């Protein structure tokens, strides 16, 4: 009997996990739960396991566990926690940068937020939506488990219609655990700070019984006027319904019918539409409606493809003047999360002369991509498959595929996004290449319109000056990207002058990383490590070297800003920061910033 209950419980949790993610949250009827949440630090997970190390939530009628959010109702009662009397953290936000004692913390923290909610319509359904929680979360409403989610950078939601106390106090408890795992995605070893917490927006979302859960409205591959996509309804009346797609500015108003799964194929022509580009980031208000409800958002239309060694944006060859960015605010030393954080980072990229950014090494917040759409900045988005993933573990693969799915689901209507990157600097082996190839097929199955890439590695040969890019995975990508550190990990800056690049692919080639460390404000000659002059010299020697690669079509140097990393321990210089930023920890630009800016001015002229 016990076993059966456990099994039912597991099935229920699995179903809760499988809930489809609602897209376009900013376009919906929402109540924000951002703000102060009470929290309890729980390194031993006493709020989750009993003293025999059994999870309290495995019992359908749990007697303990912090998720019950209990309070003493009489003085004899023994309850050894109290959310009301515990301190608070701001949500969204990582915990590390909010309290000094949490800077290095990796483990479990419980969050609790009370809220009241009144539906605008009694028949509506209600969901709770999380923009991202790093890394693993267990979510409970009014003492009942909604589900478990794994993966630190993508959104998820749970339906709470039946558990919600209308007009009453609801207790939302989230167990967040940011411990790293060998089989995780990312794995144990990275070069960035493992910021834990509820790092993005939390919203209550109200929708009709049958609602528009998702849609894809983008130009078809290779076309500059044919829109192809779908609208997905969710609910009891999803099948055989009519849905409308309208773009008033273009006088478009089309009707489609859903199939038995609630999905309608969408297909129509754009006449005289202005195509989206960095020079003209034109967005049209697109409205999808069904049975009296509608969802709108600004959407741009552009085509992206490769031809030989060229990248064609709206049919015209482009050079991608880029910069790599971590999702971190240097001055604060914490995860970037707000619209104004995104504005600061992307304004710096613009100042540098960029038309493109590489959002490394995991999916960044949705507001960043939406702002890139508005500002006219092309975007590379990356799955957190970094360095040495557990390639032979099927659960690791599922996890990676899941995160990629949620990323593509979230951002497929963003014109700015042109590249899905599968991975960064992964060591070549059959298991790794199969793993990545499967991810590519999955991504192409979900989205045939965007380009696929990955940051590959460089090899040496018997000739000490030859650098070779040769990787069995390269045949599956549209653009060959690689990271190289000649002048930093590989010799001194002048070495760049004598390097021969051997790259035999007839595809566009981009350099996804190069650079070196400099402490902002530290000056000396160009051979003294950590000075701004050394870093400047790397840029001065690297850019001419890259120009000699015939297929060279873009670059995203490492990196816009200094960022925190526990790998970087050198006192006085690093103090826990990777110093390869073109902008220092205090927001001041280093000398190399201006070298790159001048180069980008020339490249802009050249590709006019
Ligand atoms: C790399 C990694 C990046 C590191 C960088 C470095 O190749 O892709 O995550 O931060 O090198 O600074 O060494």
Boltz pocket constraint, residues with backbone or C-beta under 6 A from the ligand:
constraints:
  - pocket:
      binder: B
      contacts: [[A, 191], [A, 361], [A, 424], [A, 425], [A, 483], [A, 513], [A, 558], [A, 578], [A, 580]]
      max_distance: 6.0
